[in-house]
């Protein structure tokens, strides 16, 4: 709300959503066009638990875990196994770059979105190719983790193992 105020913008509704493994949906308007909704007040109250110290604790936790996924993938590669990324979402690319994972560890990312096919993931230079049942790796690093259930179901019986990076690293066989 502090970021919006200088521009004459006000929050009139806000709520938590499960999309993308948890999101805060915020609706804004110019001035005081709308009365704040009950969900705005309840969300504001619930979010009071998140102060600067809670964000610093989270950042410290992430710093301690940094490179754990990269090291895990390196162990798999050292055994001669192939690893592709499944999906090419922005949140997945953020994870790859934070962990220092690049095209030396992941051969390619597979996608169904034609707008991404033929491109490279930024910084990691991992090529994005069209998903194909004829070209499957030993492991997929699931970057579209918010669609885990659907993706695992879609690949059932393929024998491919999925590395799920959140909230802890785990492997699921399709």
Secondary structure, DSSP 4 states (H G I P E B T S, - for coil): -HHHHTTTEEEEEEEEE-GGGSEEEEEEEETT-SPPPHHHHHHHHHGGG--HHHHHHHHHHHHHHTTHHHHHHHHHHHTT--EEEE---HHHHHHHHHHT--TTT--EEEES-TTTTT-B-TTT--EEEE--TTS--SEEEES-GGGHHHHHHHTTTS--EEEE-SSS-EEEE-
